[in-house]
């Protein structure tokens, strides 16, 4: 078994493709740095991410895949599933070697799984657009905590920048410990350390009442009252409700807080 060990970045993945063609050795699997090696391993090659090499692979893919497929490729990287790196490596290799586009060749198991993986990421993106709930802090910033199953935060910031262009907001991924802050001009990446002054914002994901805007508690109560008022008890369907609004999202939903 031949393994490539890389830094678990998209640039590292593209560099791995370059190194494989350069060495004429294609790995049976890709492992992130720090992962334990399998019991039987004939060769393990460590890939050093290189922007120029990655760029050459990307420019080659631009000749083989449509803009839509390239977008799906970058989105699939955000799936963070155990087989993501190996699947994308195989997909990229097949795209490069094929004489025609492989985008709709769903008879190929890798193309089919690529399509399914993209749908899982996109569905998580849609759910985040539905289930983000902001809390207004005393300084006027609207804060929302999320824990998406996929790493979709980069895919939703454009929507909120357009939708709330006149408000400062911060969306923070508790699970991955990073977020995006909009200051009325641009969206920038933020990371809070446990000991930082802003660290209290990401403890539990719910603002303490002392940090809330004076009217925030009232608006939350109004939202809960509205949510309860539109519920028709005779038509309650808990199973359907959990299907449309999975329990794993309830932790940060205002209407689900007691």
QUIPEVEN-V183591 format. One line per field, one symbol per residue. psi: psi as a letter, one per 40 degrees, with the letter a starting at -180 (. if undefined). Layout:
psi = ???
//
This chain:
psi = hhihhiefidddddddddddddefhhidihiiheiiiidhhdhhhhhhhhddddddddddddediidddddddddddedfideddddddddddddddieihedegeehddddddddddddddddddddddehhihhideehhhhiigidigeddeedddddddfdeihihhhhddefiahhhfedihihihhideidedddeheehhideeiideddddddddddddddehhdeehgdddddddgideeddehdeeh.
//
